Amino acid sequence: MAEAYRGVTHFDSLIVEGKDREAVGALEFELGKANQLGYGTLLLLPYRAKLAVEVGALQEAVSSFKSPLASAADWAPWEGPERQRDRAALLLAVGDYKGAAEAAAEAYRLALKRGYHSVRIAYGESIEAEARLRLGDIAGAQQAMKTAIDILHKHRKLSPLFYVPRVFYTACLLKSYGASPGDAEDECKHGLALAESVSRERRDISLGYLTLAEARLRRSDLPGARQAASVGLDKTLKVLGGKHQDAARALQILAQTDLKEGNAAAARSHAETAIKVALAVFGDASPKLAELKLELAQSLDSPK
């Protein structure tokens, strides 16, 4: 079993570093080794789900988290919080905001109980913050975000990979709903500066541009929103391909920007493509697809 844990730790590190192609290969290797050595594949399923979220295979991720291991009580000390955070990230991605907030809160509770402290806890709290924001619970979102930022402030040097940039992106998003939305960009740019300090394209970077685009759209900076969404889309297509939730998000922002600029035909075109991508990524029964259709209703009804 110790060998199995070493394997999944390496696999998880590849995901955190944004080396998704290498992670896919490592997963196939670990699955083969698990079958050969007879310790089964249940241990790998949550990690497999984490990778699936990153590469846009959300329906596969949902299936992975239906495993009994997702609620096991006998994990290693770090695993309970980690698996609940991964579950929260998945639920946030598919639009189950209540479930995401609850899973992230449980991750935080388990982390405190087991004395587990790291920037990963801040990331989990940022997931809770975004989930509560999407639910309209601004006060709850602000409290979770404060916890996340307070954790980061305890670290002298912040990692540029995966967890920390995403905390700043959520802070940006939350500030865009506040009384001074113009300050939101500083948070996004802080996260992007960290993410871009590593000379490799990965999802951490495209996520930053998409959050920046959403923040700019909220304060009606339409040229800025279009520019950031276009960069985010280009980077997503380059790194992850067109069948990905981030591509759907970028197209949604472009459609909403088109509509505000009075370009009805472009708005409809972008909206229809966003729905097509979302259907492939989320499936037709996903709450995220229903949410996207509602938010793009005006664009979809625009004349060609």
C-alpha positions in Angstrom: 0.0 0.0 0.0 2.9 2.4 0.7 4.0 1.9 -2.9 0.5 2.8 -4.0 0.5 6.0 -2.0 3.9 7.0 -3.5 2.3 6.4 -7.0 -0.7 8.6 -6.4 1.4 11.3 -4.7 3.4 11.5 -7.8 0.3 11.5 -10.0 -1.2 14.3 -7.8 2.0 16.4 -8.1 1.8 16.2 -11.9 -1.8 17.6 -11.8 -0.8 20.4 -9.4 2.1 21.3 -11.7 -0.3 21.6 -14.6 1.4 18.7 -16.5 -2.0 17.2 -17.6 -0.6 15.1 -20.4 2.0 13.5 -18.2 -0.7 13.0 -15.5 -2.8 11.1 -18.0 0.1 8.8 -18.8 0.9 8.4 -15.1 -2.7 7.5 -14.4 -2.7 4.7 -17.0 0.6 3.4 -15.5 -0.8 3.4 -12.0 -4.1 1.8 -13.0 -2.1 -1.0 -14.7 0.2 -1.4 -11.7 -2.8 -1.5 -9.3 -4.4 -4.3 -11.3 -1.1 -6.2 -11.5 -0.3 -5.9 -7.8 -3.9 -6.6 -6.8 -4.6 -3.6 -4.6 -7.4 -2.4 -6.8 -8.1 1.0 -8.3 -10.4 2.6 -5.6 -7.4 4.5 -4.2 -6.9 6.1 -7.6 -10.5 7.2 -8.2 -10.5 10.5 -6.4 -7.2 11.5 -8.0 -8.6 10.4 -11.4 -11.6 12.7 -10.7 -9.3 15.6 -9.9 -7.5 15.2 -13.2 -10.9 14.8 -15.0 -12.0 18.2 -13.7 -8.8 19.8 -14.9 -9.0 18.4 -18.5 -12.8 18.9 -18.8 -14.0 15.3 -18.4 -16.6 16.3 -15.9 -19.0 13.5 -16.5 -16.2 11.0 -15.8 -15.3 12.9 -12.7 -18.9 12.7 -11.4 -18.8 8.9 -11.9 -15.5 8.6 -10.1 -16.8 10.4 -7.0 -19.7 8.0 -6.7 -17.2 5.5 -5.4 -17.6 4.6 -1.7 -14.0 5.8 -1.2 -15.3 9.3 -1.5 -16.8 9.1 2.0 -14.4 6.7 3.7 -13.4 7.5 7.3 -10.1 5.6 7.4 -8.0 7.8 5.0 -4.5 9.0 5.8 -4.7 12.2 7.9 -4.3 14.5 4.8 -6.7 12.6 2.6 -10.1 13.5 4.1 -9.7 17.3 3.6 -8.0 16.7 0.2 -10.8 14.5 -1.2 -13.5 16.8 0.1 -11.8 19.7 -1.6 -11.6 17.8 -4.9 -15.3 17.0 -4.5 -16.1 20.6 -3.8 -14.1 21.7 -7.0 -16.1 19.2 -9.0 -19.5 20.3 -7.6 -18.6 23.9 -8.2 -17.6 23.1 -11.9 -20.9 21.4 -12.6 -23.0 24.1 -10.9 -24.0 22.4 -7.7 -23.1 25.4 -5.6 -24.8 24.2 -2.4 -23.1 20.9 -2.5 -19.8 22.6 -3.3 -20.1 25.0 -0.3 -20.9 22.1 2.0 -18.1 19.9 0.7 -15.5 22.8 1.0 -16.7 23.6 4.6 -16.4 19.9 5.5 -12.8 19.9 4.0 -12.0 22.9 6.3 -13.5 21.2 9.3 -11.5 18.0 8.7 -8.3 20.0 8.2 -8.7 21.7 11.5 -9.6 18.5 13.3 -6.5 16.7 11.9 -4.1 19.6 12.3 -3.5 19.8 8.6 -2.3 23.2 7.5 -1.3 24.4 4.0 -2.2 26.6 1.2 -4.5 23.8 0.0 -6.8 24.8 2.9 -6.9 28.3 1.5 -7.8 26.9 -1.9 -10.7 25.0 -0.3 -12.0 28.0 1.4 -11.8 29.9 -1.9 -14.0 27.2 -3.5 -16.5 27.7 -0.6 -16.3 31.5 -1.2 -17.1 31.2 -4.9 -19.9 28.7 -4.3 -21.5 31.0 -1.7 -21.1 33.9 -4.1 -22.9 32.1 -6.8 -25.7 31.3 -4.3 -26.0 34.9 -3.5 -24.6 34.5 0.0 -22.2 37.5 -0.1 -21.5 37.6 3.6 -20.7 33.8 3.7 -18.5 34.2 0.7 -16.6 37.1 2.3 -16.0 35.1 5.5 -14.7 32.1 3.6 -12.5 34.4 1.5 -11.1 36.1 4.6 -10.1 32.8 6.0 -8.4 31.9 2.7 -6.4 35.1 2.5 -5.5 35.0 6.2 -3.9 31.6 5.5 -1.9 32.9 2.6 -0.6 35.8 4.7 1.1 33.3 7.0 3.4 32.1 4.2 6.5 34.1 3.4 6.7 32.6 -0.1 3.7 31.6 -2.1 3.7 28.8 -4.7 2.9 29.8 -8.3 1.2 26.5 -8.9 -2.5 25.5 -8.9 -3.7 26.5 -5.4 -2.5 30.0 -4.7 -3.3 31.7 -8.0 -6.8 30.3 -7.8 -7.3 31.8 -4.4 -6.5 35.2 -5.8 -8.8 34.7 -8.7 -11.7 34.1 -6.4 -10.8 37.1 -4.4 -10.9 39.1 -7.7 -14.3 37.7 -8.5 -15.7 38.5 -5.1 -14.4 42.0 -5.1 -16.1 42.5 -8.5 -19.4 42.2 -6.7 -18.4 44.7 -4.0 -18.7 48.5 -3.6 -15.3 49.1 -5.3 -15.2 46.7 -8.2 -12.3 48.5 -9.8 -10.0 47.0 -7.1 -10.8 43.5 -8.3 -8.2 43.5 -11.1 -5.3 43.8 -8.7 -6.2 40.4 -7.1 -6.4 38.8 -10.6 -3.2 40.3 -11.7 -1.5 39.2 -8.5 -2.6 35.6 -9.2 -1.6 35.8 -12.9 1.8 37.2 -12.0 2.4 34.1 -9.9 1.0 31.7 -12.5 2.9 33.2 -15.4 6.2 33.2 -13.4 6.5 29.5 -14.4 7.4 29.3 -18.1 4.8 26.7 -19.1 1.3 27.2 -20.4 -1.3 25.6 -18.1 -4.9 26.0 -16.9 -3.8 28.3 -13.9 -3.1 31.0 -16.5 -6.2 30.7 -18.6 -8.4 30.7 -15.5 -6.9 34.0 -14.5 -7.8 35.7 -17.7 -11.3 34.3 -17.6 -11.9 35.6 -14.1 -10.4 38.9 -15.2 -12.9 38.9 -18.1 -15.8 38.3 -15.8 -14.8 41.0 -13.4 -14.4 43.5 -16.3 -17.8 42.6 -17.7 -19.4 43.2 -14.3 -18.1 46.8 -14.4 -19.0 47.3 -18.0 -15.4 47.4 -19.3 -16.5 45.7 -22.5 -13.2 46.1 -24.5 -11.3 44.8 -21.5 -13.7 41.9 -21.0 -13.5 40.9 -24.7 -9.7 41.1 -24.6 -9.3 38.9 -21.5 -12.0 36.4 -22.6 -10.3 36.1 -26.0 -6.9 35.5 -24.4 -8.4 33.0 -21.9 -10.2 31.2 -24.8 -7.0 31.0 -26.9 -5.0 29.6 -24.0 -7.7 27.1 -23.2 -7.9 25.8 -26.8 -4.1 25.6 -26.9 -3.7 23.7 -23.6 -6.9 21.8 -23.1 -8.8 21.8 -26.4 -12.3 23.0 -27.3 -14.3 20.4 -25.2 -13.7 22.1 -21.8 -15.8 24.1 -19.3 -13.4 27.0 -19.6 -14.0 27.3 -23.3 -17.8 27.4 -22.6 -17.2 30.1 -20.0 -15.1 32.2 -22.4 -17.7 31.9 -25.1 -20.4 32.9 -22.6 -18.5 36.1 -21.7 -17.9 36.9 -25.3 -21.6 36.4 -26.1 -22.6 38.7 -23.2 -20.1 41.3 -24.3 -21.4 41.1 -27.9 -25.0 41.7 -26.6 -24.0 44.7 -24.5 -22.2 46.2 -27.5 -25.3 45.7 -29.7 -23.8 43.0 -31.9 -26.8 40.6 -31.9 -25.5 38.2 -34.6 -22.1 37.7 -32.9 -23.9 37.3 -29.5 -26.0 34.5 -30.9 -23.2 32.8 -32.6 -21.0 32.8 -29.5 -23.9 31.7 -27.3 -24.8 28.8 -29.5 -21.2 27.6 -29.5 -21.1 28.0 -25.8 -24.2 25.8 -25.3 -22.8 23.2 -27.7 -19.5 23.0 -25.8 -21.4 22.9 -22.5 -23.6 20.1 -23.6 -20.6 18.0 -24.5 -18.8 18.8 -21.2 -21.6 18.8 -18.7 -24.3 16.5 -20.2 -27.9 17.5 -20.8 -29.0 17.0 -17.2 -26.4 19.2 -15.6 -27.4 22.2 -13.5 -24.5 24.1 -15.1 -26.0 23.7 -18.6 -29.4 24.9 -17.3 -27.7 27.9 -15.7 -25.8 28.7 -18.9 -28.9 28.6 -21.0 -30.7 30.9 -18.6 -27.8 33.4 -18.6 -27.5 33.3 -22.4 -31.3 33.4 -23.1 -31.2 36.9 -24.5 -28.2 36.2 -26.7 -29.8 32.9 -28.0 -32.9 34.9 -28.9 -30.9 37.5 -30.8 -31.6 37.7 -34.6 -29.0 36.1 -36.9 
